[in-house]
Amino acid sequence: MILLPTPVLKRYSYADYLTWSDDQRWELIDGIPYNMTPAPSTLHQRVSARLLVAFATYLQGKPCEVFAAPFDVRLAESADDAQTFNVVQPDLVIICDSRKIDERGCQGAPDLVVEILSPGQAARRDRLEKYQLYQRYGVREYWLVDPYHETVEIYALKEGKFERCTVYSRSEVAISHIFPELAVELKDVFPPLRS
């Protein structure tokens, strides 16, 4: 029996990513590309827009800024594009250190990241790969928003590990762990229930 060599998967960097067509949205996690097309659902976009407004309203006059996807967040030990193997486009991010913001997005961990779950593999990636990635690079707070079950799970970084603080439902007010005055009425975030 002849054993064929195991194919080696190429590890892509941010330098590679910058050469790809703008027709599709991509993310890199540990050098593995994930295609983000097609565009998110209408429900996803409604929830994202409402959270964006709530965050922007809260941050008015404060040094932190909120950004919505598509917005590249580069997570790496180095600023070298060829050595950056993690580029994600969270649905929303809050960044308080203006030195991390440049014309290409964010270099380093945002303070707060929001991922709005979509059905299928993307939700699994948000719960597993991205959860671990954000934890590893020191994102202080991670929100997982499920528009289909109308819940928000909030994780806070404590001693280098995410700890789930709370799961909020549609009838509750989601309160940030790192911004305790940021209170979001979820009935205003999730579209009205249909009868």
C-alpha positions as CSV (number, residue, x, y, z in Angstrom):
1,M,0.0,0.0,0.0
2,I,1.3,3.4,-1.0
3,L,0.7,6.2,1.5
4,L,0.2,9.6,0.0
5,P,1.4,12.6,1.8
6,T,-1.2,14.5,3.8
7,P,-2.0,17.8,2.0
8,V,-0.8,20.8,3.9
9,L,-3.3,23.5,4.2
10,K,-1.9,27.0,3.5
11,R,-2.0,29.4,6.3
12,Y,-3.2,32.8,5.0
13,S,-2.2,36.1,6.5
14,Y,-3.6,39.6,6.5
15,A,-1.1,40.4,3.7
16,D,-2.9,37.7,1.5
17,Y,-6.3,38.9,2.6
18,L,-5.6,42.4,1.3
19,T,-5.1,41.0,-2.2
20,W,-8.5,39.3,-2.3
21,S,-11.4,40.7,-4.3
22,D,-13.8,43.1,-2.6
23,D,-16.7,41.2,-4.0
24,Q,-16.8,38.9,-1.0
25,R,-16.3,39.4,2.7
26,W,-13.7,37.1,4.4
27,E,-12.5,36.4,7.9
28,L,-9.2,34.7,8.9
29,I,-9.0,32.6,12.1
30,D,-5.6,31.2,12.8
31,G,-4.8,31.6,9.0
32,I,-7.9,29.7,7.8
33,P,-10.2,31.8,5.6
34,Y,-14.0,31.8,6.1
35,N,-16.3,33.3,3.5
36,M,-18.8,35.7,5.0
37,T,-21.1,36.0,2.0
38,P,-24.0,36.1,1.5
39,A,-25.1,39.2,3.3
40,P,-26.7,38.8,6.8
41,S,-30.5,38.4,7.0
42,T,-32.9,41.3,7.4
43,L,-33.6,40.3,11.0
44,H,-29.8,40.3,11.7
45,Q,-29.5,43.8,10.2
46,R,-32.4,45.2,12.2
47,V,-31.0,43.9,15.5
48,S,-27.5,45.2,14.6
49,A,-28.8,48.6,13.7
50,R,-30.8,48.9,17.0
51,L,-27.8,47.8,19.1
52,L,-25.6,50.3,17.2
53,V,-28.0,53.1,18.0
54,A,-28.1,52.1,21.7
55,F,-24.3,51.9,21.9
56,A,-23.7,55.1,20.0
57,T,-26.2,57.0,22.2
58,Y,-24.5,55.7,25.4
59,L,-21.0,56.5,24.1
60,Q,-21.8,60.1,23.2
61,G,-19.3,62.4,24.8
62,K,-17.2,59.5,26.0
63,P,-13.7,58.5,24.7
64,C,-14.8,55.1,23.4
65,E,-16.2,54.6,19.8
66,V,-18.5,52.0,18.3
67,F,-18.0,50.5,14.9
68,A,-20.2,48.2,12.8
69,A,-19.3,45.5,10.3
70,P,-17.7,45.4,7.9
71,F,-14.8,46.6,10.0
72,D,-11.6,44.6,10.2
73,V,-10.2,43.7,13.6
74,R,-6.7,42.4,13.4
75,L,-5.6,40.2,16.2
76,A,-1.9,39.3,16.3
77,E,1.2,39.5,18.4
78,S,2.8,41.7,15.7
79,A,1.6,44.6,13.5
80,D,3.3,42.9,10.5
81,D,0.6,42.1,7.9
82,A,2.5,38.9,6.9
83,Q,2.4,37.7,10.5
84,T,-1.2,38.5,11.2
85,F,-3.3,35.4,10.9
86,N,-6.5,36.6,12.6
87,V,-8.8,39.1,10.9
88,V,-12.4,39.2,11.9
89,Q,-15.4,41.4,11.2
90,P,-17.6,41.4,14.4
91,D,-21.0,42.8,14.0
92,L,-20.2,45.6,16.5
93,V,-17.2,46.6,18.5
94,I,-16.5,49.2,21.1
95,I,-12.9,50.5,21.2
96,C,-11.7,52.8,24.0
97,D,-8.0,53.0,23.1
98,S,-7.8,55.3,20.0
99,R,-4.3,54.1,19.3
100,K,-5.7,50.8,18.1
101,I,-7.8,52.5,15.4
102,D,-6.3,53.1,12.0
103,E,-7.6,53.5,8.4
104,R,-7.9,49.8,8.0
105,G,-9.9,49.1,11.2
106,C,-8.6,48.0,14.5
107,Q,-5.2,46.6,15.4
108,G,-5.6,44.7,18.7
109,A,-8.5,43.7,20.9
110,P,-11.6,45.8,21.1
111,D,-13.0,46.3,24.6
112,L,-16.4,44.9,23.7
113,V,-17.4,42.6,20.8
114,V,-20.9,41.7,19.7
115,E,-21.6,38.8,17.4
116,I,-25.2,38.4,16.2
117,L,-25.8,34.7,15.6
118,S,-26.9,33.4,12.2
119,P,-28.2,29.9,11.6
120,G,-25.7,27.1,10.8
121,Q,-21.9,27.1,10.8
122,A,-21.5,30.8,11.4
123,A,-23.2,30.4,14.8
124,R,-20.9,27.5,15.7
125,R,-17.9,29.6,14.7
126,D,-19.1,32.5,16.9
127,R,-19.6,30.2,19.9
128,L,-16.4,28.2,19.5
129,E,-13.6,29.6,17.3
130,K,-14.3,33.3,17.8
131,Y,-15.1,32.8,21.5
132,Q,-11.6,31.3,22.0
133,L,-9.9,33.9,19.7
134,Y,-11.5,36.8,21.6
135,Q,-10.6,35.3,24.9
136,R,-7.0,34.6,23.8
137,Y,-6.4,38.2,22.6
138,G,-8.0,39.8,25.7
139,V,-11.4,41.2,24.5
140,R,-12.8,42.4,27.8
141,E,-16.5,41.6,27.1
142,Y,-18.2,39.4,24.5
143,W,-21.9,39.6,23.6
144,L,-23.6,36.7,21.8
145,V,-26.9,37.9,20.4
146,D,-29.4,35.3,19.3
147,P,-32.2,37.1,17.3
148,Y,-34.1,33.9,16.7
149,H,-34.4,33.0,20.4
150,E,-34.3,36.7,21.4
151,T,-31.5,36.3,24.0
152,V,-28.2,38.1,24.8
153,E,-25.4,36.2,26.5
154,I,-22.7,38.4,28.1
155,Y,-19.2,37.0,28.9
156,A,-16.6,39.0,30.8
157,L,-12.9,38.3,30.8
158,K,-11.6,37.5,34.3
159,E,-8.1,36.4,34.8
160,G,-7.7,35.6,31.1
161,K,-10.8,33.5,30.8
162,F,-14.4,34.3,29.7
163,E,-16.9,33.9,32.4
164,R,-20.6,34.0,31.5
165,C,-22.2,36.8,33.5
166,T,-25.8,36.7,32.4
167,V,-28.3,35.5,29.8
168,Y,-30.9,38.1,29.1
169,S,-34.3,37.6,27.3
170,R,-36.4,40.0,25.3
171,S,-38.3,41.3,28.3
172,E,-35.1,42.3,30.2
173,V,-32.5,45.0,30.2
174,A,-29.0,43.9,29.1
175,I,-26.4,45.5,31.3
176,S,-22.7,45.6,30.2
177,H,-20.2,44.2,32.7
178,I,-17.5,46.7,31.8
179,F,-19.8,49.7,31.2
180,P,-22.4,49.3,34.0
181,E,-24.3,52.4,32.9
182,L,-24.8,50.8,29.4
183,A,-28.3,49.3,29.8
184,V,-30.1,48.1,26.7
185,E,-33.8,47.5,26.7
186,L,-34.0,44.3,24.6
187,K,-37.7,44.8,23.7
188,D,-36.3,47.8,21.7
189,V,-33.6,45.7,20.1
190,F,-35.6,42.6,18.9
191,P,-38.3,43.4,16.3
192,P,-41.9,43.4,17.6
193,L,-43.4,39.9,18.0
194,R,-45.8,39.0,15.2
195,S,-49.3,37.9,16.0
